[in-house]
C-alpha cells in the first residue's frame, strides 16, 4: 500500500472517508495478526497504514469542523 495524499482525501465525501478509514483499520488488524504469528515480512507497512489512518482522521475532522460552521 502506498501513502495516501491529503489532497485526494479532501476531495472525498465524509461517507467515503469513513469507509476508507474502516478499510484501513481492517487492514491494520490483519497485518497485526500476521505479525503476531511471524508471517509478516514487510513491517514498514504497519507504519504506513497507521499514518494513512491518521491522515484520513485529520481530513475527516477538518470536514466535520467546516460543516458545523
C-alpha positions as CSV (number, residue, x, y, z in Angstrom):
1,X,0.0,0.0,0.0
2,X,1.2,3.5,-0.8
3,X,0.8,6.7,1.2
4,X,-2.5,8.5,0.6
5,X,-2.3,12.1,-0.4
6,X,-4.2,14.7,1.7
7,X,-5.4,16.4,-1.5
8,X,-7.0,13.2,-2.7
9,X,-8.7,12.7,0.7
10,X,-10.1,16.2,0.8
11,X,-11.9,15.5,-2.5
12,X,-13.8,12.6,-0.9
13,X,-17.1,12.9,0.9
14,X,-17.4,12.2,4.7
15,X,-19.0,8.9,3.9
16,X,-16.2,7.8,1.6
17,X,-13.6,8.9,4.1
18,X,-15.4,6.9,6.8
19,X,-15.4,3.8,4.5
20,X,-11.7,4.3,3.8
21,X,-11.0,4.5,7.5
22,X,-12.8,1.3,8.1
23,X,-10.9,-0.4,5.3
24,X,-7.5,0.8,6.7
25,X,-8.4,-0.3,10.3
26,X,-9.3,-3.8,9.0
27,X,-6.1,-3.9,7.0
28,X,-4.1,-2.9,10.1
29,X,-5.8,-5.6,12.2
30,X,-5.0,-8.2,9.5
31,X,-1.3,-7.1,9.4
32,X,-1.0,-7.1,13.2
33,X,-2.4,-10.7,13.2
34,X,0.2,-11.7,10.7
35,X,2.9,-10.1,12.7
36,X,1.9,-11.9,15.8
37,X,2.4,-15.3,14.2
38,X,5.6,-14.1,12.5
39,X,4.3,-14.2,8.9
40,X,4.6,-10.5,8.2
41,X,7.8,-9.8,6.2
42,X,7.2,-6.1,5.4
43,X,6.9,-4.5,8.8
44,X,7.1,-0.9,7.3
45,X,3.6,-1.5,6.0
46,X,2.3,-1.2,9.6
47,X,3.7,2.3,9.9
48,X,2.3,3.3,6.6
49,X,-1.2,2.1,7.4
50,X,-1.1,3.9,10.8
51,X,-0.1,7.1,9.1
52,X,-2.8,6.7,6.4
53,X,-5.3,6.2,9.2
54,X,-4.1,9.4,10.8
55,X,-4.4,11.3,7.5
56,X,-7.9,10.2,7.0
57,X,-8.9,11.1,10.5
58,X,-7.3,14.5,10.1
59,X,-9.3,15.2,6.9
60,X,-12.5,13.9,8.5
61,X,-12.1,16.2,11.5
62,X,-11.4,19.1,9.1
63,X,-14.6,18.4,7.2
64,X,-16.7,17.9,10.3
65,X,-15.4,21.2,11.7
66,X,-16.2,23.1,8.5
67,X,-19.7,21.5,8.2
68,X,-20.6,22.9,11.7
69,X,-19.6,26.5,10.8
